[in-house]
C-alpha cells in the first residue's frame, strides 16, 4: 500500500516474533530488522513509528515513540480505555509530536464527496441520518486469529472496532450528536475457537443500536451488528428538506471492487439516481489493492500532506478520544436506560 505513496519508505521493522519480522523484511525490501521497540523508535532513519499490534499492546509502543520524540501512527482502537488514550494525547502534546489514529474511512473519496454534498446543500436542511453496518465476522465460532476479540478488557469487539470506524466516517460528514440513547447487546455469550475447540465465555457486545439528535435537530439512528450470516454490508440513508442521499457498499471491510455507491435526488418524489464520485476525490495511483486498503492509503497520504504543509486533515489521537467518549456514552446509556448528553 505504501508503495503507492512516494513520500514514504519503510526503513525498519520489529515484531514480537523475530521470524515474522525477517519474513516481512525480505518480502518488502525493508533494510533494517531490529530486536526491540526501543531500538525501533530510536533508529535514526525512523521518522514515523507505526503501531500495528493488538489494542492491549498499543500503549507500550506509543509511549516509547513519544519518549523518542517520534511522530506516531496507531491503529484504532487507540488503547482499551478512554483514560489511557487521553494520557497518550497528553504525552504527545507535551512532547510536541504529531499523532495519527487509524480512523481512515472519514478520508475515503466517497466520504469526502458526501461531506461536500451536504455542505453544499444537496439535501437542504438535514432532517434524518440512518446507518446500518453488518458483517459476517464475529460469530459464535471464530478463528484462533480472532481469539483476542472475545475478552471484554481488550476493547476489541465488533462494536469497539467497527462502530468506532463507521461512526467516525459518518459523523465526520454529518456532524456529531448532541445526545444519544443506546442499546448494547451480547447474543453470543460463548465464543468457540475453531482450531482448538476452546469455549470462551464473553460479555462483549455484538450489536449496537443507537439513536440521537444531531446539532441542528436532525435525527440519527445507527445499527451495527456482527455475525450476520448473509446480506451484510453498509447502507446509509440521509434525508433533508430538499433531497435525499443513499450510500451503500456490499461489504463493511471492502475487497477489490467493493466500492461505495452514492445515489441521490434533489427535489420531491424523484427516483434516486447514481452519483459517480468525481475523480478529483481520488488522488492515488491506479492499483489492484482492496478498497479497504486504499482507504488506509488515503489516511497516509493526508498525513504526509499535513507534515509538508502544516495542515491537520489526518485523524489524530484527539479524534480517538472523542470516539472513545461516544462509545462510553453508549455503554452508559445501555446500562442505565438513560439518554446521555454529549460534550461539544
RODO-2510 file (C-alpha; in nm, 4 decimals, decimal comma):
residues 344
     n   res          X          Y          Z
     1     x     0,0000     0,0000     0,0000
     2     x     0,2781     0,2455     0,0911
     3     x     0,4348     0,1739    -0,2490
     4     x     0,1592     0,3973    -0,3888
     5     x     0,2932     0,6885    -0,1849
     6     x     0,6417     0,8109    -0,2783
     7     x     0,6503     1,0185     0,0414
     8     x     0,7075     0,7001     0,2445
     9     x     0,9817     0,4420     0,2776
    10     x     0,9731     0,1595     0,5321
    11     x     1,3156     0,1738     0,6932
    12     x     1,2922    -0,0618     0,9930
    13     x     1,0638    -0,3278     1,1367
    14     x     1,0170    -0,5026     1,4703
    15     x     0,7819    -0,7863     1,5645
    16     x     0,7375    -0,9945     1,8764
    17     x     0,8158    -1,2969     1,6596
    18     x     1,1554    -1,2332     1,5022
    19     x     1,0873    -1,4754     1,2193
    20     x     0,7804    -1,2739     1,1177
    21     x     0,9833    -0,9534     1,1059
    22     x     1,2568    -1,1138     0,8940
    23     x     0,9996    -1,2621     0,6549
    24     x     0,8315    -0,9242     0,6086
    25     x     1,1650    -0,7513     0,5609
    26     x     1,2649    -0,9966     0,2909
    27     x     0,9305    -0,9741     0,1136
    28     x     0,9065    -0,5950     0,1128
    29     x     1,2736    -0,4987     0,0975
    30     x     1,2891    -0,3415     0,4454
    31     x     1,6576    -0,2713     0,5180
    32     x     1,6594    -0,2979     0,8987
    33     x     1,5156    -0,5627     1,1339
    34     x     1,5528    -0,4585     1,4985
    35     x     1,5110    -0,6667     1,8103
    36     x     1,3080    -0,4319     2,0323
    37     x     1,0592    -0,1477     2,0329
    38     x     1,3270     0,0720     2,1898
    39     x     1,5644     0,0038     1,9018
    40     x     1,2894     0,0769     1,6501
    41     x     1,1781     0,4124     1,7909
    42     x     1,5399     0,5281     1,8342
    43     x     1,6534     0,4225     1,4880
    44     x     1,7945     0,7310     1,3104
    45     x     1,6098     0,6523     0,9852
    46     x     1,2666     0,6278     1,1521
    47     x     1,0561     0,9453     1,1441
    48     x     0,7112     0,7907     1,1948
    49     x     0,6515     0,4937     1,4259
    50     x     0,3630     0,2750     1,3049
    51     x     0,1931     0,0661     1,5757
    52     x     0,0103    -0,2345     1,4283
    53     x    -0,0246    -0,4678     1,7281
    54     x    -0,3481    -0,5544     1,9097
    55     x    -0,5175    -0,2854     2,1191
    56     x    -0,3852    -0,4053     2,4600
    57     x    -0,0282    -0,3811     2,3228
    58     x    -0,0589    -0,0302     2,1765
    59     x     0,0256     0,1705     2,4876
    60     x     0,3792     0,0335     2,5263
    61     x     0,4828     0,1246     2,1722
    62     x     0,3079     0,4622     2,1751
    63     x     0,4838     0,5614     2,4970
    64     x     0,8191     0,4555     2,3537
    65     x     0,7651     0,6515     2,0314
    66     x     0,6632     0,9660     2,2180
    67     x     0,9599     0,9361     2,4557
    68     x     1,1865     0,9198     2,1490
    69     x     1,0193     1,2366     2,0108
    70     x     0,8912     1,0488     1,7046
    71     x     0,5604     1,1048     1,5302
    72     x     0,3354     0,8029     1,5841
    73     x     0,0551     0,6275     1,3962
    74     x    -0,1619     0,3754     1,5809
    75     x    -0,4497     0,1624     1,4666
    76     x    -0,7955     0,2029     1,6172
    77     x    -0,8817     0,1282     1,8973
    78     x    -0,6065     0,3523     2,0301
    79     x    -0,5984     0,1719     2,3673
    80     x    -0,8512    -0,0374     2,5624
    81     x    -0,9606     0,2591     2,7781
    82     x    -1,0547     0,6231     2,7389
    83     x    -0,8315     0,7352     3,0245
    84     x    -0,5264     0,5615     2,8825
    85     x    -0,5951     0,7082     2,5384
    86     x    -0,6333     1,0535     2,6936
    87     x    -0,2957     1,0079     2,8628
    88     x    -0,1424     0,9270     2,5223
    89     x    -0,2828     1,2558     2,3896
    90     x    -0,1331     1,4497     2,6815
    91     x     0,2073     1,2874     2,6430
    92     x     0,2170     1,3508     2,2672
    93     x     0,1245     1,7162     2,3059
    94     x     0,3812     1,7665     2,5793
    95     x     0,6479     1,6104     2,3565
    96     x     0,5399     1,8115     2,0518
    97     x     0,4951     1,5070     1,8269
    98     x     0,2272     1,4529     1,5645
    99     x    -0,0184     1,1665     1,6089
   100     x    -0,2345     0,9699     1,3668
   101     x    -0,5064     0,7180     1,4515
   102     x    -0,6349     0,4611     1,2053
   103     x    -0,9849     0,6044     1,1654
   104     x    -0,9238     0,6203     0,7943
   105     x    -1,2716     0,5899     0,6463
   106     x    -1,3500     0,9589     0,7013
   107     x    -1,0907     1,0356     0,4323
   108     x    -1,2136     0,7913     0,1687
   109     x    -1,3219     0,9544    -0,1594
   110     x    -1,6885     0,8710    -0,1095
   111     x    -1,6986     1,0253     0,2377
   112     x    -1,5240     1,3471     0,1373
   113     x    -1,7654     1,3750    -0,1560
   114     x    -2,0591     1,3103     0,0769
   115     x    -1,9398     1,5789     0,3175
   116     x    -1,9176     1,8283     0,0316
   117     x    -2,2623     1,7348    -0,0967
   118     x    -2,4105     1,8011     0,2459
   119     x    -2,2165     2,1233     0,2960
   120     x    -2,3242     2,2452    -0,0491
   121     x    -2,6918     2,1905     0,0277
   122     x    -2,7729     1,8893    -0,1897
   123     x    -3,0335     1,7664     0,0585
   124     x    -3,1104     2,1091     0,2067
   125     x    -3,1524     2,1219     0,5835
   126     x    -3,0647     1,7842     0,7327
   127     x    -3,3658     1,6002     0,8795
   128     x    -3,2525     1,2422     0,9397
   129     x    -2,9487     1,0144     0,9118
   130     x    -2,9733     0,6351     0,9290
   131     x    -2,6833     0,3869     0,9055
   132     x    -2,6803     0,0071     0,9155
   133     x    -2,3463    -0,1782     0,9168
   134     x    -2,3166    -0,5560     0,9384
   135     x    -2,0509    -0,8178     0,8770
   136     x    -2,0192    -1,1951     0,8718
   137     x    -1,7271    -1,1824     1,1156
   138     x    -1,7614    -1,2069     1,4948
   139     x    -1,9968    -1,5044     1,5074
   140     x    -2,0030    -1,7544     1,7939
   141     x    -1,7432    -1,9634     1,6072
   142     x    -1,4184    -1,7727     1,5488
   143     x    -1,0694    -1,8485     1,4272
   144     x    -0,7685    -1,8525     1,6584
   145     x    -0,6630    -1,5259     1,4922
   146     x    -0,9737    -1,3579     1,6393
   147     x    -0,9452    -1,5093     1,9871
   148     x    -0,8283    -1,1765     2,1294
   149     x    -1,1608    -1,0138     2,0330
   150     x    -1,3546    -1,2115     2,2966
   151     x    -1,2196    -1,0757     2,6311
   152     x    -1,4042    -0,7512     2,7117
   153     x    -1,0940    -0,5974     2,8694
   154     x    -0,9274    -0,5950     2,5250
   155     x    -1,1851    -0,3459     2,3885
   156     x    -1,1710    -0,5279     2,0562
   157     x    -1,5286    -0,6392     1,9948
   158     x    -1,7205    -0,5747     1,6759
   159     x    -1,8620    -0,2649     1,8457
   160     x    -1,5276    -0,1304     1,9635
   161     x    -1,3698    -0,1811     1,6209
   162     x    -1,6423    -0,1421     1,3596
   163     x    -1,8680     0,1041     1,5411
   164     x    -1,5633     0,3202     1,6002
   165     x    -1,4659     0,3133     1,2334
   166     x    -1,8088     0,3681     1,0837
   167     x    -1,9419     0,6179     1,3347
   168     x    -1,6307     0,8271     1,2766
   169     x    -1,6840     0,8035     0,8999
   170     x    -2,0482     0,9037     0,9172
   171     x    -2,0235     1,1758     1,1801
   172     x    -1,7285     1,3408     1,0109
   173     x    -1,9649     1,4040     0,7186
   174     x    -2,2904     1,4820     0,9010
   175     x    -2,1721     1,6344     1,2280
   176     x    -2,1769     1,4790     1,5744
   177     x    -2,4765     1,4143     1,8004
   178     x    -2,5540     1,6325     2,0976
   179     x    -2,7282     1,3494     2,2837
   180     x    -2,7763     0,9742     2,2397
   181     x    -2,9670     0,6741     2,3652
   182     x    -2,8204     0,3299     2,3032
   183     x    -2,8622    -0,0432     2,3476
   184     x    -2,5640    -0,2802     2,3525
   185     x    -2,6449    -0,6497     2,3197
   186     x    -2,4428    -0,9698     2,3525
   187     x    -2,6126    -1,2538     2,1629
   188     x    -2,3018    -1,4752     2,1582
   189     x    -2,2220    -1,5257     2,5309
   190     x    -1,9822    -1,8075     2,4416
   191     x    -1,7216    -1,7998     2,1661
   192     x    -1,5727    -2,1236     2,0313
   193     x    -1,2275    -2,1300     1,8741
   194     x    -1,2413    -2,3251     1,5502
   195     x    -0,8885    -2,4681     1,5566
   196     x    -0,8840    -2,5815     1,9204
   197     x    -1,2478    -2,6254     2,0255
   198     x    -1,1872    -2,3970     2,3239
   199     x    -1,5022    -2,2255     2,4508
   200     x    -1,4598    -1,8750     2,5931
   201     x    -1,7348    -1,7028     2,7945
   202     x    -1,7660    -1,3399     2,6898
   203     x    -1,9742    -1,0332     2,7648
   204     x    -1,8511    -0,8299     2,4673
   205     x    -2,1456    -0,6840     2,2710
   206     x    -2,2074    -0,7909     1,9132
   207     x    -2,4865    -0,5431     1,8374
   208     x    -2,5303    -0,1703     1,8939
   209     x    -2,8486     0,0245     1,8372
   210     x    -2,8004     0,3974     1,8832
   211     x    -3,0317     0,6911     1,8351
   212     x    -2,9644     1,0568     1,8873
   213     x    -3,0045     1,4161     1,7841
   214     x    -2,7515     1,5990     1,5701
   215     x    -2,6680     1,9622     1,6215
   216     x    -2,9434     2,1410     1,4298
   217     x    -3,2157     1,8920     1,5155
   218     x    -3,1668     1,6080     1,2663
   219     x    -3,2454     1,2566     1,3897
   220     x    -2,9667     0,9958     1,3962
   221     x    -3,0189     0,6182     1,4042
   222     x    -2,7402     0,3588     1,3840
   223     x    -2,7412    -0,0211     1,3917
   224     x    -2,4119    -0,2160     1,3994
   225     x    -2,4257    -0,5957     1,4055
   226     x    -2,1639    -0,8660     1,3862
   227     x    -2,2163    -1,2294     1,2913
   228     x    -2,4715    -1,1598     1,0169
   229     x    -2,4908    -1,4728     0,8056
   230     x    -2,5943    -1,3222     0,4731
   231     x    -2,6536    -0,9902     0,3032
   232     x    -2,4076    -0,7922     0,5140
   233     x    -2,2653    -0,4558     0,4184
   234     x    -2,3262    -0,0842     0,4669
   235     x    -2,6294     0,1313     0,3947
   236     x    -2,6631     0,4974     0,4888
   237     x    -2,9786     0,6986     0,4182
   238     x    -2,9748     1,0758     0,4550
   239     x    -3,2880     1,2888     0,4295
   240     x    -3,3133     1,6662     0,4061
   241     x    -3,5909     1,9104     0,3374
   242     x    -3,4775     1,9416    -0,0270
   243     x    -3,3475     1,5968    -0,1214
   244     x    -3,2099     1,2569    -0,0264
   245     x    -2,8887     1,0544    -0,0454
   246     x    -2,8176     0,6831    -0,0124
   247     x    -2,4679     0,5413     0,0302
   248     x    -2,4158     0,1648     0,0024
   249     x    -2,1392    -0,0922    -0,0019
   250     x    -2,1860    -0,4690    -0,0194
   251     x    -1,9009    -0,5139     0,2282
   252     x    -1,8127    -0,3477     0,5572
   253     x    -1,4483    -0,4391     0,5006
   254     x    -1,4019    -0,3844     0,1305
   255     x    -1,2192    -0,6222    -0,1003
   256     x    -1,1243    -0,5425    -0,4582
   257     x    -1,4288    -0,3895    -0,6258
   258     x    -1,6209    -0,3358    -0,3021
   259     x    -1,6658     0,0330    -0,3674
   260     x    -1,9184     0,2730    -0,2191
   261     x    -2,2093     0,3748    -0,4389
   262     x    -2,3822     0,7091    -0,3860
   263     x    -2,7351     0,7700    -0,5118
   264     x    -2,9362     1,0844    -0,4667
   265     x    -3,2249     1,3056    -0,5656
   266     x    -3,2739     1,6787    -0,5255
   267     x    -3,6419     1,7649    -0,5361
   268     x    -3,9642     1,5866    -0,4486
   269     x    -4,0836     1,2294    -0,5140
   270     x    -3,7990     1,1510    -0,7535
   271     x    -3,6131     0,8230    -0,8070
   272     x    -3,2642     0,8011    -0,6614
   273     x    -3,0037     0,8232    -0,9353
   274     x    -2,6396     0,7220    -0,9343
   275     x    -2,3963     0,9995    -0,8451
   276     x    -2,0474     0,8852    -0,9514
   277     x    -1,7710     1,0092    -0,7241
   278     x    -1,5650     1,2698    -0,9148
   279     x    -1,2141     1,1544    -0,9956
   280     x    -1,0733     1,4598    -0,8184
   281     x    -1,1562     1,2947    -0,4837
   282     x    -0,9162     1,0057    -0,5518
   283     x    -0,5573     1,1173    -0,5984
   284     x    -0,3965     0,7740    -0,5535
   285     x    -0,2269     0,5993    -0,8458
   286     x    -0,4275     0,3137    -1,0050
   287     x    -0,3818    -0,0212    -0,8301
   288     x    -0,5431    -0,3597    -0,7759
   289     x    -0,5469    -0,3250    -0,3966
   290     x    -0,8617    -0,3917    -0,1902
   291     x    -1,0806    -0,0890    -0,1320
   292     x    -1,0302    -0,1098     0,2464
   293     x    -0,6537    -0,0869     0,1940
   294     x    -0,6948     0,2124    -0,0353
   295     x    -0,8933     0,3883     0,2376
   296     x    -0,5909     0,3474     0,4625
   297     x    -0,3645     0,4817     0,1889
   298     x    -0,5781     0,7961     0,1824
   299     x    -0,5020     0,8475     0,5520
   300     x    -0,1275     0,8096     0,5000
   301     x    -0,1460     1,0497     0,2065
   302     x    -0,3297     1,3031     0,4218
   303     x    -0,0688     1,2762     0,6971
   304     x     0,2165     1,3292     0,4517
   305     x     0,0373     1,6402     0,3254
   306     x    -0,0093     1,7599     0,6834
   307     x     0,3607     1,7252     0,7575
   308     x     0,4624     1,9042     0,4396
   309     x     0,2079     2,1871     0,4582
   310     x     0,1298     2,2260     0,8291
   311     x    -0,2324     2,1194     0,7829
   312     x    -0,4445     1,8898     1,0008
   313     x    -0,6530     1,6620     0,7792
   314     x    -0,5456     1,3207     0,9115
   315     x    -0,7342     1,1843     1,2133
   316     x    -0,5411     1,2218     1,5386
   317     x    -0,5329     1,0797     1,8902
   318     x    -0,7779     1,3580     1,9837
   319     x    -1,0250     1,2066     1,7383
   320     x    -0,9683     0,8679     1,9001
   321     x    -1,0526     1,0078     2,2443
   322     x    -1,3696     1,1659     2,1073
   323     x    -1,4775     0,8279     1,9702
   324     x    -1,3865     0,6575     2,2995
   325     x    -1,6153     0,9022     2,4798
   326     x    -1,9015     0,8437     2,2375
   327     x    -1,8789     0,4671     2,2884
   328     x    -1,8518     0,5197     2,6653
   329     x    -2,1728     0,7251     2,6489
   330     x    -2,3418     0,4482     2,4506
   331     x    -2,2475     0,1927     2,7156
   332     x    -2,3645     0,4213     2,9951
   333     x    -2,6967     0,4727     2,8190
   334     x    -2,7368     0,0987     2,7641
   335     x    -2,6506     0,0202     3,1273
   336     x    -2,8791     0,2853     3,2785
   337     x    -3,1547     0,3214     3,0200
   338     x    -3,0947     0,6974     3,0185
   339     x    -3,0405     0,9488     2,7410
   340     x    -2,6845     1,0883     2,7575
   341     x    -2,5917     1,4445     2,6679
   342     x    -2,2554     1,4754     2,4936
   343     x    -1,9881     1,7396     2,5254
   344     x    -1,9411     1,9665     2,2250
***
